Amino acid sequence: MDATFTEEQQEIRRTLRELTTKRCTPDDVKAATRTPAGHDLALWGALGAELGLPGLALPERYGGVGATVTELALAQEELGRALAPSPLFATCGLAAPLIAALGTDAQREALLAQIAAGRLAAALAVPGTGLATALGLVAENTGDWAGGGRAGGVQARRADGAWHLYGQAEQVLDGHSAGLLLVAAHTGGFARSRTLLFLVREDAAGLVRTRQTSLDETRPQARLELRDVPAELLGEEGGDVPGALAAVGDTAATLLAADAVGAADRALERTVQYVKEREQFGRPIGSFQAVKHRLADVYVTVQAARSAAYYAAWAAGDTGDTGGTGGERAGGLALAQALEALRTAAAEAVQLHGGIGFTWEHDAHLYLKRAAGDELLFGPVHLLRARAAQTAGLFGPAAAVSA
């Protein structure tokens, strides 16, 4: 593994650092989350049309740059530093790789080109609260999260050659504003039970989208109600949906790990800056040995998480046009390390900012909410680690993940 970044990779970081520093201050972030879209449309336009960020890891024949997961992870790290709300992760971390992996040639040509140009945002809709399970991050993907033929979930029925969806999906990242939805639905009953993915346009008849109140407003979520909604099957009925979701899950975990590392690093920077300025007993509180030790521990934790995230990005970097990973899948373990680092950095930020840090309106709570929100959606940490251990066979083939 070569840990040295190329000049092009460094340029991605510099460009995004400059952009987010100017346009993603904490006040900008708070204002963007309160808009109907849940993010700054002008910033998203700049990321897409001007910088080409959505097409960074897409093949060139679909209008992308043809870069690897590493470049996209570096971009996600910079956005994570600013907690910038944008549909980049939902679109490029979840939806686009699934379209690339399972879609027909016509679907790839039509959809990936729009995504790469920044003209189309997409979201993955998974029933219930099973996103982490569907992605194979905390348990084996058996398809139960999609309804399993029982009441609840999302059901797909075929009539007169057309597919129609029924049901409800919760906690859909950027689902209220995405122009395209990838909906996981169960079909076939008990005899031919299987989970398939379907394409649903934002203006589809019978689709009701409601933005939900979430702990972390920088990751807006929506509830989808599907009432006889016409849908297009993604790919063919015989496609390996669980396998594609597991491969995409590793990439998504890698991007989230980089995002969390960026946020943790920035939380630590802000805390260090504050303890240098805040005085007590006639001297900066950062000069006290106890404070130095606490921040040193946070620094070590963040750097370890960064190393894990970079390794996971490198391991996942050998991707083909189908979106599969060619190397070791280390995303889940890297995500566990990064979420723990962010939680630690955010908690210390609140503590060391003293009385003002405990106020809910203080900027430190943006990082605290991001840490808690990501762990609720994609964790918890102990299950991420248990799943990674199970996948690696550390405790034998019969090992199981339990809460």
C-alpha angles and dihedrals in degrees: 000000000000108000094188115107120224123239090255091054092048089050090056089055094046094048095048093043090055093046097046092044089058101037107025107059114149089261091051090050093050092048093049093052090057094057119098091253093049092229141060106276092197091053091048089051090052092049091049111032098029105032100025092223097152090058096045096108098027122105117266093239088066093050095268131128095245095229125144137253088269093067092046090048091053089051091048090050091056092048089048091055089061095035084231110187109225138138091243096108096043091047104037101022098047116008105036096051090051092051089049092048101043108016126106119248090259092051093049093049093048101041108030092053090055091047093048090052092051092243096115131048118194137191137198115232117202121176120250119347096314102112094116090047093047089054091050093241102124103016142006113286105243096157096247091121089067094063102274092224092299129111113290130032120072121304126200123207129183121216129165090354095304132104123230128187129215129183143046138285124199133199096023108172109235088347094140094061106028116115092212129038126200104205122194109215137174121234141164098056117237095315097060100013113177142142121238135179122236135193116232124181121222092245096049115140114255095022116128118186123190125182111229131214107253135183092238108047091186088072102049117202133198140199115228123205115194116197110178090322116181111235141179120230113242106232120325131331091247094057119129098245097167091049093049091047091051092051092047089045091061092050092045091050090051092052091047090049091054090046091052092047090054092050093046092049092051092046089053092048092052091049093049090050091051097049089052090058104036111087130203127173088005098303138079111274088228089070092065113102094226091056091047091053093050093050092044089056090051091049092053091048093050093047091050090051091049091053090050092049093049091048091050090050091050091048091050093043095091095084129152130206090277093063096242122138120244099192142045117320105231099147098104094052092045090051091052090052093046096047090051090049092050092047090051094046092047093048092050090047090056093045098047094045085066121199096356091049091063093058111103092226095058117112091240089072091063087068093042091053092047090053093049094041095051092048091051091051102039106017163347099226096231091055092048089055093043091052091049090051091048093049091049091049094235092150099033132275092287094060114126134197114238134171 
